[in-house]
Amino acid sequence: MSVQKEFAHGEATLRVTIDDKGGERFVVRVGDEVVDVRARRTGDGRIAFRIGDVHHVATVAPSGTAGATHVRLDGTTFLLRPHEARRRSGATGDGSVVEAPMTGTLLAIHVVSGDAVERGQVVAVLTAMKMEHKLLAHAPGVVTEIAVAVGATVEQGTLVVRIAPSKDGA
Amino acid sequence: MSDAPPFRRVLVANRGEIAVRVCRGLRELGVGSVAIYSEPDRDAVHRFAADTACAIGGTTAAESYLRIEAVLDAARASGAEAIHPGYGFLSENPRFARAVEEAGLVFIGPSAASMCKLGSKAGARELAVACGVPVVPGFDGELPDDAAWLVKAREVGFPLLIKSSAGGGGKGMRLVERESEFLDALAAGRREAKAAFGDDRMLIERRVFPARHVEIQLFGDRHGDVVSLHERECSVQRRHQKVLEEAPSPAVDAKLRAKMGEAAVRLAKAAGYRGAGTAEFLLDERGGFYFLEVNTRLQVEHPVTECVIGLDLVHLQLHVAAGRRLEDLLAGRDLTPRGWAIEARIYAEAPEQGFLPAAGRLTRVIEAEGPGIRVDSGVREGSEVSVHYDPLLAKLVVHAPDRATACKRLAHALRESVYLGIPTNVDFLRRVVEDPRFARGELRTDFLDRAPELVTPTGDATPSAVFVAAALAAVLGDGHVAADGSNGGEARGAASMFATLGGFRVFGGES
């Protein structure tokens, strides 16, 4: 049996393929790298495996709703995102949107459409778990849209404020 | 201690790990337990930790665990004789303590009167001054307007701290470096305090710096006796919220321990205090200590005291509430701290994103175990962590013969701890505990400000073994053993792994 998956890896896509050779032996291709692995479930929800002489213990579980995977390897947790999720992500990278970093209630909006904002300026305040979180403009520009009203409950990733980045701003 | 149960049935007016922990204590003493739960907590662990449970409705804290009438109704309906408030929520609310007593029930904690004296930071401060306990310069009281607050702030001096008069846990607290930031910070603090405690009275005090946060565990009975169960150090904090706590403190010797203990006992006796309480102090580099406040309840970090003193503080709370004398309860006990205990608070939060709280489902949980390891947990695999409550998942506590061994034990236990599905601070805690500065006991309240690399480590590339592990999980199944001994892997597991590990494409047969 062979299983394949593509992960977002920095800006690139990483293709991972695994072949079950039987007898607790597997061949895994990670990008261009091919590794022989001996592996088994430990019975308490972990996977014990060996690559060459190096022994690892891992736990793997789904994370969030976007198809991401948590891998806890030797006491450190990594988040793997499926390749398609990275492309889907609303962040355009030019600082033109301010999104809710977590689910919460919008407490205040400090700007109106047409306002000029500076990088790092507080444009809105979100409250969740009794703590306040300031939402900052990622780049200088002019506010073009307020997408959410004060008092509304927003999901993580919801667009709150849209900003048209200024061309000469830095 | 006595064999007779102190009460027949007790309602636990809380949720999460502390409700579970209190229910355990009740069971051990042969006392019936009653849990309460809100709408989002229908499937919460604490609901099932008690003998019986009452739905109190509501979603937010204000609609559920903070509703005094709903809690009292549940107590009456379930036939509880007493109410244990845990920490947070109604635990430090004198109106609640009074309402419980007026309903003919026992409040497991101090009287409303001594809570009023100590619970407000202003009252506690005045009492401390009267008892000759040193305090930090500051102001706590009523002022007509913001202009008057600004005048007071100038008198106290910058940098200063704005805090909620009513509550703890850093909620509403602001550090103000400059006068120009003061009024904005005051307004924001008030909003946060109002949301958390329903009370927006604030106080200001000068920042004692650098300092350690050292607190004294107090216990009083109904007969006027108060004892010190010694110190805990809680200097490693983020946003004024404790992260790691230990007992004893690396900075406190027997002489200082006795001095701080005496000061705290003097204060508690003056307030007619009974039950568990904690006097918090700042300890400066010359061994000078300044009283901050009294928390009139069991603390989150009480397990480290239990480890080194060898007492169960929930049992002690119940016995004292039932009228037993400390003199009898502690007769023949050596209360000298033994060994070293450290607690790590496991939160659903993302340290590298400014400790942003996280919510969602815990898809895989394996809690640490082994000699000298205690986990007070409020979650299990499949638990849904709600945005509506404090994101504390569990407390990992280790006890060892000495501090160096305790640090190693905790680091290892954190490595073995698995809480997946949502961001947690587990790796961050491990980085702190493995840091040489922590190992040397160089603790200050600004420990994390001075060690930003522990909060946001420089991004190492993801090792290829991580991708290997993800691939193996897809082939080996989800790890849960079925009745026939299989683990759901191989071809049979293909459908379920497709669902749980989203997006893996399966090519049938041998390749």
Interface residues (C-beta under 8 A of the other chain):
Chain A: M1 S2 V3 Q4 K5 E6 F7 H9 L14 V16 T17 I18 D19 D20 F26 V28 V30 G31 E33 V35 V37 A39 R40 R41 G43 D44 G45 R46 I47 F49 I51 V54 H56 A58 T59 V60 A61 P62 S63 G64 T65 G67 T69 H70 V71 R72 L73 D74 G75 T76 T77 F78 L80 P82 E84 P101 M102 T103 G104 L107 T127 A128 M129 K130 M131 E132 H133
Chain B: A61 K171 A188 R191 E192 A195 A196 Q353 G354 L356 P357 A358 A359 G360 T363 R364 I366 V387 H388 Y389 D390 P391 L414 R415 E416 V418 L420 G421 I422 T424 V426 D427 R430 T462 P463 S464 A465 V466 F467 V468 A469 A470 A471 L472 A473 A474 V475 L476 G477 G479 H480 V481 N487 G489 E490 A491 T500 L501 G502 G503 F504 R505 V506 F507 G508 G509 E510 S511
